[in-house]
Amino acid sequence: MTDTPNAPTEPDVVGELIKLGRKLSDAVEYDVNGMNGKGGNGGLVSNETIKANGNFVRLLNKIGASQ
């Protein structure tokens, strides 16, 4: 990674990538299947999933911009 002001360090980026990736995966899984027989959106994408994806994409863009 380059030395860009305010650029996240590699461990920070990897940790955040894992955290947001899991959150996105959990949101998709919930939208499709629900949890413990409750919830789920019949395969429709919820606002929470859209937000989780947006956060994940922003992090991916940050990683791409710093390389």
CYANA upper distance limits for C-alpha pairs under 8 A (distance plus 0.5 A):
  1 MET  CA     10 GLU  CA      8.02
  1 MET  CA     66 SER  CA      6.38
  1 MET  CA     67 GLN  CA      5.90
  2 THR  CA     66 SER  CA      6.64
  2 THR  CA     67 GLN  CA      7.13
  3 ASP  CA      7 ALA  CA      7.74
  4 THR  CA     66 SER  CA      7.95
  7 ALA  CA     66 SER  CA      7.78
  8 PRO  CA     12 ASP  CA      6.49
  8 PRO  CA     13 VAL  CA      6.53
  9 THR  CA     13 VAL  CA      6.69
 10 GLU  CA     14 VAL  CA      6.61
 11 PRO  CA     15 GLY  CA      6.51
 12 ASP  CA     16 GLU  CA      6.56
 13 VAL  CA     17 LEU  CA      6.39
 13 VAL  CA     59 LEU  CA      8.29
 13 VAL  CA     63 ILE  CA      7.90
 14 VAL  CA     18 ILE  CA      6.67
 15 GLY  CA     19 LYS  CA      6.69
 16 GLU  CA     20 LEU  CA      6.49
 16 GLU  CA     59 LEU  CA      8.35
 17 LEU  CA     21 GLY  CA      6.30
 17 LEU  CA     56 PHE  CA      7.65
 17 LEU  CA     59 LEU  CA      7.39
 17 LEU  CA     60 LEU  CA      8.23
 18 ILE  CA     22 ARG  CA      6.59
 19 LYS  CA     23 LYS  CA      6.77
 20 LEU  CA     24 LEU  CA      6.56
 20 LEU  CA     52 ALA  CA      7.54
 20 LEU  CA     55 ASN  CA      7.57
 20 LEU  CA     56 PHE  CA      6.07
 21 GLY  CA     25 SER  CA      6.59
 21 GLY  CA     56 PHE  CA      6.98
 22 ARG  CA     26 ASP  CA      6.49
 23 LYS  CA     27 ALA  CA      6.63
 23 LYS  CA     52 ALA  CA      7.10
 24 LEU  CA     28 VAL  CA      6.72
 24 LEU  CA     49 THR  CA      6.90
 24 LEU  CA     52 ALA  CA      5.68
 24 LEU  CA     53 ASN  CA      6.39
 24 LEU  CA     56 PHE  CA      7.88
 25 SER  CA     29 GLU  CA      6.61
 26 ASP  CA     30 TYR  CA      6.58
 27 ALA  CA     31 ASP  CA      6.64
 27 ALA  CA     48 GLU  CA      7.56
 27 ALA  CA     49 THR  CA      5.67
 27 ALA  CA     52 ALA  CA      7.94
 28 VAL  CA     32 VAL  CA      6.72
 28 VAL  CA     45 VAL  CA      7.97
 28 VAL  CA     49 THR  CA      6.83
 29 GLU  CA     33 ASN  CA      6.34
 29 GLU  CA     34 GLY  CA      7.54
 30 TYR  CA     34 GLY  CA      4.80
 30 TYR  CA     35 MET  CA      6.72
 30 TYR  CA     39 GLY  CA      7.71
 30 TYR  CA     40 GLY  CA      5.80
 30 TYR  CA     41 ASN  CA      8.22
 31 ASP  CA     39 GLY  CA      8.16
 31 ASP  CA     40 GLY  CA      4.95
 31 ASP  CA     41 ASN  CA      5.33
 31 ASP  CA     42 GLY  CA      7.21
 31 ASP  CA     43 GLY  CA      6.15
 31 ASP  CA     44 LEU  CA      6.87
 31 ASP  CA     45 VAL  CA      6.60
 31 ASP  CA     46 SER  CA      7.19
 31 ASP  CA     49 THR  CA      8.30
 32 VAL  CA     40 GLY  CA      6.10
 32 VAL  CA     41 ASN  CA      6.72
 32 VAL  CA     42 GLY  CA      6.29
 32 VAL  CA     43 GLY  CA      4.84
 32 VAL  CA     44 LEU  CA      7.69
 33 ASN  CA     39 GLY  CA      8.19
 33 ASN  CA     40 GLY  CA      5.72
 33 ASN  CA     41 ASN  CA      8.22
 33 ASN  CA     42 GLY  CA      7.87
 33 ASN  CA     43 GLY  CA      8.11
 34 GLY  CA     38 LYS  CA      5.97
 34 GLY  CA     39 GLY  CA      4.93
 34 GLY  CA     40 GLY  CA      4.10
 34 GLY  CA     41 ASN  CA      7.76
 35 MET  CA     39 GLY  CA      6.71
 35 MET  CA     40 GLY  CA      7.63
 41 ASN  CA     45 VAL  CA      7.50
 41 ASN  CA     46 SER  CA      7.70
 45 VAL  CA     49 THR  CA      6.72
 45 VAL  CA     50 ILE  CA      7.41
 46 SER  CA     50 ILE  CA      6.89
 47 ASN  CA     51 LYS  CA      6.62
 48 GLU  CA     52 ALA  CA      6.57
 49 THR  CA     53 ASN  CA      6.57
 50 ILE  CA     54 GLY  CA      6.68
 51 LYS  CA     55 ASN  CA      6.75
 52 ALA  CA     56 PHE  CA      6.73
 53 ASN  CA     57 VAL  CA      6.57
 54 GLY  CA     58 ARG  CA      6.64
 55 ASN  CA     59 LEU  CA      6.87
 56 PHE  CA     60 LEU  CA      6.78
 57 VAL  CA     61 ASN  CA      6.60
 58 ARG  CA     62 LYS  CA      6.70
 59 LEU  CA     63 ILE  CA      6.75
 60 LEU  CA     64 GLY  CA      6.69
 61 ASN  CA     65 ALA  CA      6.51
 62 LYS  CA     66 SER  CA      6.75
 63 ILE  CA     67 GLN  CA      7.08
